[in-house]
């Protein structure tokens, strides 16, 4: 049974692409859209990542954005209580976040009243809907690592903290019952081929090369989407509106939800002749906002921060309290022959402009030995019998800027009937825990390690091993949580870090501190699992005094793997396109007042210790 989209019933949901710290504009746009479509309110706002829950100037130093382009945004007004979100809001993490803040809420939690972060991975309920969230972007070299990042961060940690980890994906793949909505910041890999990819490739330079190489999007998100098969999947990250339909076991086509009461999410973003009214058959996103809708001021120096993320800047490391100004790509006399050879070969990689090694004619490729064939993904097991949906409607949206397609308003019913659920009486709806997910969390709690880059993640023992454990823990959840009426997520937000002081401004050399979030403590207490995110003041001070671990030594200009063109747009195990713009960057060394500034080559310009 395919999921239906109606305006007369079901939940009223707004979906927004990348947040980028523009909550005021997003909420204003929703309010205007509700007026246009004659809705009194919405039940939920979903933001697809890059939310930027920046509480104060210190948090900006843990956000992967060039210093020149860092902005405090307006989230701090909601964190401090100056404003309150007018709509229940949930979001996943992206690759431009205050990672130290979201680290406190690994299992999920309120970042401000009425604004809920889904954590690294999560399943929550809203009324009759089950919603799955997966934070972060795909980087193959980080996937099998533990969550080793912990304050004080080095420059690598600032970036790798938002990389998807296998353990979190493994937990999602244990879900055995149907979900309704999936959310990821990064697109599921390969989903572009299920929509109007021709128009997409014309709109976004470089996408076709990455798509044909199989490196566009997230392998992890694809695993989860193909396994759980929710009727709806929402993403952001690539700053373009794109719709598709994935039909499992059938040939895919463009997304077209025709019907008298359906909202058409036509995959062609250039069709501007359709009605903007929800409930008609038009493309609501294409004409959702008239020109007078207030949006953020256009930045004339707007840059694509996704490209900044893919460019690896060479960062000096701190050895024994001293700053090393050695370029890590420099060939030194103390290197052995293998190290020198690796750097020399990386300098001559075939990835120069105008050389497309992917454009090898198929007749030539067919003559190559089998070992030269592109790797194929091994077949994955079929979904459990209780996952019955066969069609996923995918929608990606842009970031909140004028004349951009960043917002969609939908009415969504759950896949299965919910005649016994009185939505009118239940509104306003509150988020609830998911019984199956809580059981999975208990099973995997002992396998989580944080802050230790030398730790090994326990290997995947397989469904046959985990299934009986999860079933046992579901009984525990029934007896200890469900029976006591504790399934509603408590609205227990508390301020942890200091609120933003506008008199000091958004730039500071003061390092961020680590906090124990009471919400995480309460959640771990509810499930009776260890809280890995707690520490004494003495332990935290000792880590700050020691400083961050050295950055990883890299060879090659394209990223850690030294491969050609790396991972493309959000994918692969290399460093991407390497279009770094060479601006000055600030690197936090870790003691409460130790910083250095980098020039375009990554060498220190000045160093300050206060």
C-alpha positions in Angstrom: 0.0 0.0 0.0 1.5 3.3 -1.1 1.6 6.2 1.4 -0.9 8.9 0.6 -0.5 12.7 0.8 -3.7 14.6 1.7 -4.7 17.9 3.1 -8.0 16.7 4.6 -6.4 14.3 7.0 -3.1 13.0 8.3 -0.4 15.0 9.8 0.5 18.5 8.5 4.2 18.6 8.0 6.7 21.2 6.7 10.0 20.0 5.3 12.9 22.4 4.9 16.4 21.7 3.3 19.5 23.1 5.0 18.9 25.4 7.9 22.2 27.3 8.0 21.2 29.3 11.1 18.1 31.0 9.6 15.3 29.9 11.9 13.5 33.3 11.9 13.2 33.2 8.1 12.2 29.6 8.0 9.4 30.0 10.5 8.3 33.2 8.8 8.1 31.4 5.5 6.0 28.6 7.0 3.6 31.1 8.5 3.2 32.7 5.1 2.8 29.4 3.4 0.0 28.3 5.8 -1.8 31.5 5.0 -1.5 30.8 1.3 -2.7 27.3 1.7 -5.3 28.1 4.3 -3.9 25.9 7.0 -4.2 27.1 10.6 -1.0 25.4 11.8 1.4 22.5 11.1 2.1 19.6 13.3 5.8 19.3 12.6 8.7 21.0 10.9 11.6 18.8 9.6 14.9 20.4 8.9 17.4 18.3 6.8 20.6 19.3 8.6 23.2 22.1 8.7 20.9 23.4 11.5 23.8 25.2 13.2 22.7 25.1 16.8 25.3 27.7 17.8 24.7 28.7 21.4 27.5 31.2 21.7 30.7 32.4 20.0 32.7 29.5 21.4 30.6 27.0 19.5 31.6 28.6 16.3 35.1 27.4 16.8 33.8 23.8 16.5 31.8 24.4 13.3 33.4 23.3 10.0 33.0 26.7 8.2 35.9 29.0 7.1 36.3 31.7 9.7 35.5 34.5 7.2 32.0 33.0 6.6 31.1 32.0 10.2 28.0 33.7 11.5 26.3 33.4 14.8 22.8 33.0 13.2 19.6 33.3 15.2 19.4 29.9 17.0 20.9 31.5 20.1 17.7 33.5 20.5 15.8 30.3 20.9 18.4 28.7 23.1 18.4 31.7 25.5 14.6 31.9 25.7 14.3 35.2 23.9 12.2 33.4 21.3 10.3 30.1 21.2 9.9 28.0 18.1 6.3 28.4 17.0 6.2 24.9 15.6 7.5 21.6 16.9 10.8 21.2 15.0 13.1 18.2 14.5 16.3 18.0 12.6 19.3 15.7 11.8 22.9 16.8 11.9 24.7 17.9 8.8 28.3 18.7 8.0 28.2 22.4 9.2 27.1 22.1 12.8 28.3 23.1 16.3 29.6 19.6 16.7 30.5 20.1 20.4 26.8 21.0 21.2 25.3 18.0 19.3 27.9 15.7 20.9 26.1 16.3 24.2 22.9 14.8 22.7 24.2 11.7 20.9 20.9 9.9 21.7 18.8 12.9 20.8 17.4 15.8 22.8 16.1 19.3 22.9 18.5 22.0 21.7 15.9 24.6 22.7 12.3 24.5 23.7 10.2 22.8 20.9 13.4 22.1 18.8 14.5 18.4 18.9 17.8 17.0 17.6 17.4 13.4 16.5 20.9 12.5 17.5 23.4 10.4 15.5 20.6 8.0 14.7 17.1 7.6 16.0 13.5 6.5 15.6 10.8 8.6 17.2 7.0 8.7 16.9 4.7 11.7 16.4 1.1 10.6 16.6 0.7 7.6 14.3 3.9 8.3 12.3 7.3 6.6 12.9 10.2 8.8 11.9 13.8 7.7 11.3 16.8 10.1 11.4 20.4 9.6 10.3 22.8 12.5 10.9 26.0 13.3 9.1 27.5 12.7 5.7 29.4 9.8 4.1 33.1 9.6 4.3 34.4 6.1 3.8 37.6 6.5 5.7 35.6 7.4 8.9 32.8 4.9 8.5 34.2 2.0 10.6 35.8 4.2 13.2 34.5 4.8 16.7 33.2 8.2 17.7 36.7 9.2 18.8 36.2 13.0 18.7 36.1 14.8 22.0 37.1 18.2 23.2 39.7 19.5 22.7 39.2 19.0 19.0 42.0 19.1 16.4 41.3 20.3 12.9 40.5 16.7 11.8 38.0 16.2 14.6 36.1 19.3 13.6 35.3 17.6 10.3 35.2 13.9 11.2 32.7 14.5 14.0 29.9 14.7 11.5 30.9 11.6 9.5 28.4 8.8 9.6 29.6 5.7 11.6 28.9 2.1 10.9 27.7 1.3 14.4 24.9 3.9 14.2 23.9 2.5 10.8 24.0 -1.0 12.1 21.5 -0.1 14.8 19.1 1.3 12.2 19.4 -1.8 10.1 18.1 -3.9 13.0 14.6 -2.3 12.7 12.1 -5.0 11.6 8.9 -3.1 11.4 7.6 -0.4 9.0 8.5 3.2 9.4 6.8 6.2 7.6 9.5 8.9 7.2 13.2 8.8 6.8 15.5 11.8 7.1 19.2 12.1 6.2 21.3 15.2 5.5 23.2 13.5 2.6 21.2 11.9 -0.3 21.0 8.2 -0.4 23.6 7.1 -3.0 22.2 6.5 -6.5 18.8 8.1 -5.8 19.5 10.7 -8.5 18.9 8.0 -11.2 15.3 7.6 -10.0 14.2 11.1 -10.9 14.8 13.7 -13.6 18.6 13.4 -13.5 19.0 15.1 -16.8 17.7 18.4 -15.5 19.7 17.9 -12.2 22.9 17.4 -14.1 22.3 20.6 -16.1 21.6 22.5 -12.9 24.5 21.4 -10.8 28.0 21.3 -12.3 29.9 18.1 -11.6 27.0 16.0 -10.5 26.9 13.8 -13.6 30.6 12.8 -13.2 30.1 11.9 -9.6 26.8 10.1 -10.3 28.3 8.0 -13.1 31.2 7.2 -10.9 28.8 6.0 -8.2 30.1 8.6 -5.6 27.2 11.0 -5.4 25.5 10.7 -2.0 25.8 8.5 1.0 26.2 4.7 0.9 25.0 4.6 4.6 21.7 6.4 3.8 21.2 4.1 0.9 21.6 1.1 3.1 19.0 2.4 5.6 16.5 3.6 2.9 16.6 0.3 1.0 16.3 -1.7 4.2 13.5 0.3 5.9 11.7 1.4 2.7 9.8 4.3 4.3 7.1 5.9 2.0 8.9 9.2 2.3 12.6 10.1 2.5 13.8 13.7 2.9 17.3 15.1 2.4 19.2 18.3 1.9 23.0 18.9 1.6 23.3 19.5 -2.1 21.4 22.7 -2.2 18.9 21.9 -5.0 15.3 20.7 -5.1 15.1 17.2 -6.5 12.3 14.6 -6.3 12.4 10.9 -7.2 10.6 7.7 -6.7 12.3 4.5 -5.7 10.2 1.4 -6.6 11.7 -1.7 -5.1 11.7 -4.6 -7.5 10.5 -2.4 -10.3 11.9 0.1 -12.8 12.1 3.5 -11.2 10.7 6.7 -12.6 10.1 10.3 -11.7 7.9 11.1 -8.7 4.4 11.9 -9.7 1.7 11.6 -7.0 -1.4 12.2 -9.1 -4.8 12.3 -7.6 -7.6 14.7 -6.8 -6.4 15.3 -3.2 -2.7 14.7 -3.7 0.1 17.2 -3.8 2.2 16.6 -6.9 5.9 16.6 -6.1 6.9 16.7 -9.8 10.6 16.0 -10.2 11.0 18.7 -12.8 12.1 21.9 -11.0 11.6 24.0 -14.1 7.8 23.5 -14.3 6.5 26.8 -13.0 3.0 26.7 -14.5 1.4 24.6 -11.8 -0.8 25.6 -8.9 0.9 26.5 -5.6 -2.1 25.4 -3.6 -1.7 22.3 -1.5 -4.4 19.8 -2.2 -4.3 20.5 -5.9 -2.1 18.8 -8.4 0.6 21.4 -8.6 4.2 21.6 -7.5 3.9 23.3 -4.2 7.6 24.0 -3.8 8.0 25.6 -7.2 5.6 28.5 -6.4 5.2 28.2 -2.7 6.4 31.7 -1.8 5.4 35.0 -3.5 8.1 37.6 -3.9 7.0 39.5 -0.8 7.7 36.6 1.6 10.5 37.8 3.9 13.7 35.8 3.6 17.3 36.2 4.7 19.4 38.9 3.0 21.2 37.6 -0.1 24.9 37.3 0.5 26.7 38.7 -2.5 29.8 36.6 -1.5 27.8 33.4 -1.1 30.1 30.3 -1.4 29.3 26.6 -1.6 30.4 25.4 1.8 30.0 21.8 0.7 33.0 22.4 -1.6 34.9 23.9 1.4 34.2 20.7 3.3 35.8 18.5 0.6 39.0 20.5 0.4 41.5 19.2 2.9 43.6 22.0 4.3 47.1 21.0 5.5 47.1 21.7 9.2 50.3 21.8 11.4 50.2 19.7 14.5 51.2 20.4 18.0 54.1 18.2 19.2 55.2 18.4 22.8 53.6 21.9 23.2 55.4 23.3 20.2 53.8 24.2 16.9 55.3 22.4 13.9 55.3 24.6 10.8 56.1 21.7 8.5 53.9 21.3 5.4 52.6 17.7 5.6 52.9 17.4 1.8 56.6 18.4 1.9 59.2 15.8 1.2 61.6 15.8 4.1 65.0 14.3 4.5 63.9 12.3 7.5 61.3 10.4 5.5 61.9 6.8 4.4 61.8 5.9 0.7 58.2 4.6 0.8 56.9 7.9 2.3 58.7 10.0 -0.3 57.5 7.8 -3.1 53.9 8.1 -1.9 54.0 11.9 -1.9 55.7 12.0 -5.3 53.1 9.8 -6.8 50.3 11.8 -5.3 51.6 14.9 -6.9 51.3 13.3 -10.3 47.9 11.9 -10.0 45.7 11.9 -13.1 43.1 14.3 -11.9 44.1 17.5 -13.6 41.4 19.7 -15.2 40.4 18.4 -18.6 41.4 14.8 -17.9 38.3 12.6 -17.2 39.4 9.1 -16.5 35.8 8.1 -16.0 35.0 8.8 -19.7 36.6 5.6 -21.0 34.5 4.2 -23.8 32.7 1.0 -22.9 34.2 -0.9 -25.8 37.6 -0.1 -24.5 36.6 -0.9 -20.9 35.2 -4.3 -22.0 38.7 -5.3 -23.2 40.3 -4.8 -19.8 40.7 -7.6 -17.3 37.9 -8.3 -14.9 39.9 -6.7 -12.1 39.5 -3.3 -13.8 35.7 -3.5 -13.6 33.9 -1.1 -11.3 33.2 -2.7 -8.0 29.6 -3.9 -7.5 27.7 -3.7 -4.3 27.1 -7.1 -2.8 23.4 -8.1 -2.6 21.8 -7.2 0.7 19.2 -9.4 2.5 15.5 -8.6 1.8 13.7 -6.5 4.4 11.8 -8.3 7.2 8.3 -9.5 6.5 6.8 -6.6 8.5 8.3 -4.0 6.2 5.8 -4.1 3.4 6.1 -0.8 1.6 7.4 -1.1 -2.0 7.8 2.6 -3.0 9.8 5.4 -1.4 9.1 9.0 -2.5 12.4 11.0 -2.2 12.5 14.8 -1.9 15.6 17.0 -1.4 15.3 20.7 -0.8 17.6 23.7 -1.1 18.8 26.0 1.7 16.8 29.0 2.9 17.6 31.9 0.6 15.5 34.1 -1.6 14.2 32.5 -4.8 15.3 29.1 -3.7 13.1 26.0 -3.4 13.8 25.2 0.3 10.4 24.5 1.8 7.6 22.0 1.1 4.3 21.7 3.0 2.7 18.2 3.0 -0.2 16.3 4.6 1.1 12.8 5.3 -0.8 9.8 6.5 0.9 6.8 8.0 1.3 3.7 5.8 -1.1 1.7 7.8 -4.6 2.9 8.8 -5.0 4.7 12.0 -8.8 4.9 12.4 -8.4 4.5 16.1 -6.2 7.5 16.5 -8.1 10.8 17.0 -5.7 13.5 15.6 -8.0 16.3 16.5 -8.1 15.4 20.1 -4.4 14.6 20.3 -3.2 17.9 18.9 -0.8 19.5 19.7 1.1 16.3 19.2 4.1 15.4 21.3 7.2 13.4 20.4 7.3 9.9 21.8 10.0 7.2 22.1 9.8 4.2 19.9 9.7 0.9 21.7 11.7 -1.1 19.1 14.4 1.6 19.0 14.8 1.8 22.7 15.3 -2.0 22.8 18.0 -1.7 20.0 19.7 1.1 22.0 19.9 -1.1 25.0 21.4 -4.0 23.0 24.1 -1.8 21.5 24.9 0.5 24.5 27.8 -1.6 25.6 29.4 -1.5 22.1 29.7 2.3 22.1 33.0 3.9 22.8 33.8 7.7 22.5 36.9 9.8 22.7 39.4 7.0 21.9 40.8 6.9 18.4 42.6 3.7 19.1 39.4 1.8 20.1 38.0 -0.9 17.8 34.3 -1.0 17.0 32.9 -4.5 17.7 32.3 -6.4 14.5 28.8 -6.9 13.1 27.5 -10.2 14.5 24.6 -10.4 12.1 20.8 -10.3 12.4 20.5 -13.8 13.7 22.6 -12.8 16.7 20.9 -9.5 17.4 17.3 -10.4 16.8 16.7 -12.5 20.0 18.6 -9.9 22.1 16.4 -7.1 20.8 13.2 -9.2 21.4 14.4 -9.7 25.0 15.0 -6.0 25.5 11.6 -5.2 24.0 10.1 -7.1 26.9 12.2 -5.1 29.3 11.0 -1.9 27.7 7.4 -3.0 28.0 7.8 -3.9 31.7 9.9 -0.9 32.8 9.0 2.0 30.5 5.7 1.4 28.6 4.0 0.0 31.7 4.9 3.2 33.7 3.7 5.5 31.0 7.1 6.9 30.2 7.1 6.7 26.4 6.5 10.5 25.9 9.8 12.3 25.4 10.0 14.7 28.3 10.3 18.4 27.5 13.3 18.7 29.8 15.5 21.2 28.0 18.1 22.9 30.1 20.7 25.5 29.3 24.2 24.0 29.5 26.7 26.4 27.8 26.6 30.2 28.4 24.2 32.1 26.2 25.5 34.4 23.4 26.8 37.8 24.5 26.3 40.2 21.6 28.6 42.8 23.3 31.5 40.4 22.7 30.6 39.6 19.2 30.7 36.3 17.3 34.5 35.9 17.2 36.5 34.7 20.2 39.8 32.9 20.9 38.3 31.3 24.0 38.0 27.5 23.5 34.7 25.7 24.0 34.1 23.5 27.0 32.5 20.1 27.4 29.3 19.8 29.3 27.2 16.9 30.7 23.7 17.4 29.3 21.0 16.5 31.8 18.8 15.2 29.0 21.4 12.6 28.0 21.9 11.7 31.7 18.1 11.2 32.1 17.8 9.1 29.0 20.6 6.8 30.1 19.0 6.5 33.5 15.7 5.7 31.9 17.3 2.8 29.9 19.7 1.9 32.7 22.7 2.2 30.4 26.1 3.8 30.9 26.4 7.5 30.1 29.6 7.7 28.1 29.1 11.4 27.7 29.6 12.3 31.4 32.9 13.1 33.0 34.2 14.9 36.1 35.5 18.4 36.0 39.0 17.1 36.8 38.9 14.7 33.8 37.9 17.4 31.5 40.5 19.8 32.7 43.1 17.2 32.3 42.2 16.7 28.6 42.3 20.4 28.0 45.7 20.6 29.6 47.0 17.8 27.5 45.6 19.4 24.3 44.3 17.7 21.2 45.9 14.7 19.5 48.0 15.5 16.4 46.2 15.7 13.1 46.5 12.7 10.8 49.4 12.7 8.5 48.2 12.8 4.9 49.9 12.2 1.6 48.4 13.5 -1.6 46.5 16.6 -2.3 43.1 15.0 -2.7 42.4 13.6 0.7 43.3 10.8 3.1 43.0 8.0 0.5 45.1 9.7 -2.2 42.5 8.5 -4.8 41.5 10.5 -7.8 38.7 13.0 -7.3 38.0 11.4 -4.0 34.4 11.1 -3.0 32.8 13.8 -5.1 29.7 15.5 -3.6 29.5 14.1 -0.2 30.7 10.6 -1.1 33.6 8.3 -1.5 36.7 7.8 0.6 38.9 10.5 -0.8 38.9 14.2 -0.2 36.6 15.3 -2.9 37.2 17.9 -5.5 39.8 19.9 -3.5 38.4 23.3 -4.5 39.7 25.0 -1.4 39.6 28.8 -1.7 42.8 29.3 0.4 41.4 31.7 2.9 42.8 32.2 6.3 41.5 29.7 8.8 41.5 29.5 12.6 42.6 26.3 14.3 41.8 25.5 17.9 44.6 23.7 19.7 42.9 22.8 22.8 44.2 24.5 26.0 41.6 27.2 26.9 43.5 29.9 25.1 45.7 28.3 22.4 45.1 29.1 18.8 47.0 29.6 15.6 45.9 31.1 12.3 46.6 29.5 8.9 47.5 31.0 5.6 46.2 29.6 2.3 48.9 27.0 2.3 48.0 25.8 5.8 51.1 27.3 7.5 50.8 29.3 10.7 50.7 33.1 10.4 50.5 33.9 14.0 50.1 32.1 17.3 48.5 33.3 20.5 48.6 31.9 24.0 46.8 33.9 26.6 
